[in-house]
Amino acid sequence: MKFLKLENNDELQANLFSFAIHLALFLVMIFSVGWQTKTPYYGEVELWDSVPVKKK
C-alpha cells in the first residue's frame, strides 16, 4: 500500500479541509439550536356577543 504524503497531495488536503469545515458547521448548527421544549404561554380572552355600546 502506498503511503500518501499530505504535503504533496493537494487533492487530499482540499478534501480534508472541506470535511473539517463541514464538520465544524454541522457541530455549530447542532449546538446552536434550542432543543429544549418549553411550556407554551396561553393568554386569556373575553368573548362578547356584541360590541358594547358607549353611553353618553
N, C-alpha and C positions, 0 to 999 in steps of 0.2 A: 504494500500500500504506500502510495506516495504521500509524503508529508507536505502539507500546504504551508507556505510561509506567508504570514499576514502582511509583511512589508511589501512584497512584490505582487500581491494579488488584489488588484483594485476592485474586481467584481465581488470578492469575498468581503472586503472592507465595506463596500456600499451595502451589501445585503445585511451584514451585521449591524451597521449603523441604522439602517431602515428598521430592522427588527427592534433595536433598542429604543428608538424614538416611538414606534407604535406601542411597545410595551409600556413606556412611560406615560403616554397619552391615555392608554387604557386604564392604568392604575389611577391616574388623576381623575378620570371620569368616574370610576367606581367609588373612590373615597370622597368625591365632592357631592355626590347625590345624597340627599337626606333619606335614608331608608327607614327611619322610624315613623310609625303611624301615630298620628295624634287624634284625639277625640274631636270631632267636628263641633264647632260652635253653632248652637241653634238659637235663633232670635225669636222674639215673641211679638205677635201682631194682633191687632184688634180687627175683627171683621164686622162691618156695618151693613145693614140692609140698604140704607140710602145715605146720601151725603147730608150731614146735619145742616139745618137752616139757621143762619145767624139772625138773632132778634135785634131790632133797632130800638 
